[in-house]
Amino acid sequence: MAEPRDPSVLFFDSGIGGLSVVKEARIILPGLRHIYVADDAAFPYGAWDEAELLDRMTGLFETLIEAFRPGLIVIACNTASTLAIGHLRRAFPDQVFVGTVPAIKPAAERTRSGLVSVLATPGTVRRQYTRDLIRQYAGQCHVRLVGSEHLAELAEDYMRTGFVDEAAVAREIAPCFVEEGGRRTDIVVLACTHYPFLANRMRKTAPWPVDWIDTSEAIARRTLTLVEQMQFGPRDFSLPDIAVFTSDDPRTEVMRLASGFGLSTVPFPD
């Protein structure tokens, strides 16, 4: 009989956007410890060379797995998932990984106009993985891929300060809105875990109403499904849920934000 897994879930993102997933997961998985890791020293991932980013992530996960021995790992980042999850599964075969992929299938099922946009980082837009999802699930739709250069950074700033330039948000989302043959885009997929934090601003600045699909809850529920199929040891509630930042010098407002999500900030493991 296999040994029970450590009663913990490690969530990984390039910044603080993945907190949208942690928020959902802490509600439906209270019996597990939550460890949030933000590679803020390398943010934003969308600007990285793919080979260099893959090397960086492999090294980080060697350290994180050794330090925390998590029972389950959630890559709460579309860019990192579409690039690296297959590689990470091969590199760490004893670990169970949950990835984050653009919600193209549910968008294709729900659209009425047949015009769908996927709002993502440039890295996610470039990936063949994303195009394969479109071909597999949305062949009957016109899907526009929109690679935003600045929206993740705008979301980070908003989460830290509470303020955002609405005109800048409007510029970033404008290419998502297509009019064609009397039809209009009716669904926009938020294919970055940072973006849901700006959803209200997007609704306010959009040229017409659309259905914004946020995958955070779906990721948390996929995690729950896997947890129910696995065996975990009992949680030691003296160990708090934590946030770890690779910069080793997170801003005070970031630590305050993590605290608001129920996480205590601790140093990156040596």
C-alpha positions in Angstrom: 0.0 0.0 0.0 1.4 3.4 -1.0 2.3 5.9 1.7 -0.2 8.7 2.2 0.8 11.9 0.5 1.7 15.1 2.4 -1.5 17.0 3.1 -0.5 20.1 1.2 -1.1 21.7 -2.2 1.6 24.0 -3.7 0.3 26.7 -6.0 2.8 28.3 -8.4 2.5 31.5 -10.4 4.8 34.1 -11.9 3.2 36.7 -9.7 0.2 37.2 -7.4 -2.5 36.4 -10.0 -2.7 32.8 -8.9 -4.2 34.0 -5.6 -7.5 33.9 -7.5 -7.1 30.1 -7.5 -6.0 29.9 -3.9 -9.0 31.9 -2.8 -11.3 29.2 -4.4 -9.2 26.3 -3.2 -9.1 27.3 0.4 -12.9 27.2 0.5 -13.3 23.7 -1.0 -10.1 22.1 0.4 -9.9 23.2 4.0 -8.3 19.9 5.1 -5.1 20.6 3.2 -2.3 23.1 3.8 -1.9 25.7 1.0 1.5 26.8 -0.1 1.6 29.7 -2.6 4.8 30.4 -4.5 5.2 33.5 -6.6 8.2 33.8 -8.9 8.0 37.5 -8.7 11.8 37.9 -9.3 11.1 36.7 -12.9 7.7 38.4 -13.5 6.3 38.7 -16.2 6.8 35.3 -17.7 5.4 36.3 -21.1 8.6 38.3 -21.9 10.9 35.3 -21.3 12.7 33.2 -23.9 11.0 29.8 -23.7 14.2 27.7 -23.2 15.5 30.0 -20.4 12.1 30.0 -18.7 11.9 26.2 -18.8 15.4 25.9 -17.2 14.4 28.4 -14.5 11.2 26.6 -13.6 12.9 23.2 -13.5 15.5 24.6 -11.0 12.8 26.2 -8.9 10.8 23.1 -8.7 13.8 21.0 -7.6 14.2 23.4 -4.7 10.5 23.7 -3.9 9.8 19.9 -4.0 12.8 19.2 -1.8 11.8 21.9 0.7 8.0 21.3 1.0 7.3 17.7 -0.4 3.9 18.8 -1.6 1.1 16.2 -2.1 -0.1 18.0 -5.1 1.1 20.9 -7.3 -1.1 23.4 -9.1 0.5 25.5 -11.9 -1.8 28.5 -11.4 -0.4 30.3 -14.5 -1.5 29.8 -18.1 1.9 30.8 -19.5 3.8 28.4 -17.3 1.3 25.6 -17.9 1.2 25.8 -21.6 5.0 25.9 -21.8 6.2 23.6 -19.0 3.6 21.2 -17.5 4.5 18.3 -19.8 8.2 18.8 -19.1 7.6 19.1 -15.3 5.6 15.9 -15.3 8.5 14.1 -17.0 11.1 15.7 -14.8 9.3 14.9 -11.5 7.3 11.7 -12.2 6.4 11.2 -8.5 4.6 14.5 -8.4 1.0 15.1 -9.4 0.5 18.4 -11.4 -2.7 20.3 -12.2 -2.3 22.7 -15.1 -4.1 25.9 -16.1 -5.3 26.0 -19.7 -7.4 28.6 -21.6 -11.1 27.8 -21.2 -11.6 27.4 -24.9 -13.9 24.4 -24.7 -16.6 25.9 -22.4 -16.4 29.2 -24.5 -17.1 27.3 -27.7 -20.0 25.5 -26.0 -21.6 28.7 -24.7 -21.1 31.2 -27.6 -24.2 32.2 -29.5 -22.5 34.5 -32.1 -19.6 32.1 -32.8 -17.1 34.9 -32.1 -14.9 34.2 -29.2 -11.7 36.0 -28.0 -9.0 34.5 -25.8 -7.2 37.3 -23.8 -3.8 36.0 -22.8 -0.2 36.8 -22.4 1.9 36.9 -25.6 3.6 33.6 -24.4 0.3 31.8 -24.1 -0.9 33.1 -27.5 2.3 31.9 -29.2 2.1 28.3 -27.9 1.0 25.5 -30.2 -0.8 24.0 -27.2 -3.3 26.9 -27.3 -3.8 26.5 -31.0 -4.4 22.8 -30.6 -7.1 23.5 -28.0 -8.8 25.7 -30.6 -8.6 23.1 -33.3 -9.9 20.4 -31.0 -12.7 22.2 -29.3 -13.6 25.3 -31.2 -13.4 24.4 -34.9 -16.9 25.8 -35.5 -16.0 29.2 -34.0 -14.0 32.2 -35.0 -11.5 32.5 -32.2 -9.3 35.6 -31.9 -6.2 35.2 -29.9 -5.3 38.5 -28.2 -1.8 38.7 -26.6 -1.8 41.5 -24.1 1.6 43.1 -23.4 0.6 45.0 -20.2 -2.5 43.6 -18.6 -0.8 41.3 -16.2 1.3 44.1 -14.9 -1.7 46.4 -14.7 -3.4 43.6 -12.6 -0.4 43.3 -10.3 -0.3 47.0 -9.7 -4.1 47.1 -9.1 -3.8 44.2 -6.5 -1.0 46.0 -4.7 -2.4 49.6 -4.8 -6.1 49.4 -5.5 -5.7 51.7 -8.4 -5.5 51.1 -12.2 -5.6 53.3 -15.3 -8.9 52.4 -16.8 -7.9 53.9 -20.2 -4.9 51.5 -20.3 -7.2 48.5 -19.5 -9.6 49.6 -22.3 -6.7 49.7 -24.8 -5.5 46.2 -23.8 -8.9 44.6 -24.2 -10.1 46.5 -27.3 -8.7 43.9 -29.8 -11.0 41.3 -28.2 -14.1 43.0 -29.6 -15.0 41.9 -33.2 -18.0 42.8 -35.3 -18.5 40.6 -38.4 -21.5 40.0 -40.6 -23.9 41.5 -38.1 -22.4 39.4 -35.3 -20.4 40.5 -32.3 -17.9 38.8 -29.9 -20.0 37.5 -27.0 -17.4 35.6 -24.9 -13.9 36.6 -23.8 -11.8 33.9 -22.1 -9.5 35.3 -19.4 -6.5 33.1 -20.1 -4.3 34.4 -17.4 -4.9 34.1 -13.6 -4.1 37.7 -13.1 -6.9 39.0 -15.3 -10.0 38.2 -13.1 -8.8 40.8 -10.6 -9.5 43.4 -13.3 -12.8 41.9 -14.5 -14.9 44.7 -13.1 -12.8 47.3 -14.9 -13.0 45.3 -18.1 -16.8 45.2 -17.8 -16.8 49.0 -17.3 -14.6 49.8 -20.2 -15.8 47.2 -22.7 -17.6 48.6 -25.8 -20.5 46.1 -25.3 -21.4 43.4 -22.7 -19.8 40.0 -23.1 -19.5 36.9 -21.0 -16.1 36.9 -19.3 -14.9 33.3 -18.5 -12.7 33.0 -15.4 -11.0 29.6 -15.0 -10.0 30.0 -11.3 -13.0 28.1 -9.8 -12.6 25.4 -12.5 -9.0 24.9 -11.6 -9.8 24.6 -7.9 -12.6 22.1 -8.6 -10.2 20.0 -10.8 -7.8 20.0 -7.9 -10.6 18.8 -5.6 -11.5 16.0 -8.0 -7.9 14.7 -7.9 -7.6 15.1 -4.1 -10.7 12.9 -3.7 -9.0 10.2 -5.8 -5.7 10.3 -3.7 -4.7 9.4 -0.2 -3.4 12.2 2.0 -2.1 12.1 5.6 -3.8 14.2 8.3 -3.0 17.9 8.3 -1.0 19.4 11.1 -3.0 22.6 11.7 -0.1 24.2 13.6 1.5 24.7 10.2 0.0 27.7 8.6 -0.9 28.3 5.0 2.0 30.3 3.5 3.2 32.5 0.7 6.7 32.4 -0.7 8.3 35.0 -3.0 11.4 34.3 -5.1 12.4 37.9 -4.9 13.0 37.4 -1.1 12.0 41.0 -0.7 8.3 41.3 -1.3 6.7 44.7 -0.8 4.8 45.4 2.4 1.5 45.8 0.4 2.1 42.3 -1.3 2.6 40.7 2.1 -0.6 42.4 3.3 -2.4 41.1 0.2 -1.2 37.6 0.9 -2.4 37.9 4.5 -5.8 38.9 3.2 -5.9 35.6 1.5 -5.0 33.8 4.7 -1.3 33.3 3.9 1.7 34.0 6.1 4.8 35.2 4.1 7.9 33.1 4.7 11.4 33.3 3.0 12.2 31.3 -0.1 13.8 28.0 0.9 17.6 27.8 0.7 
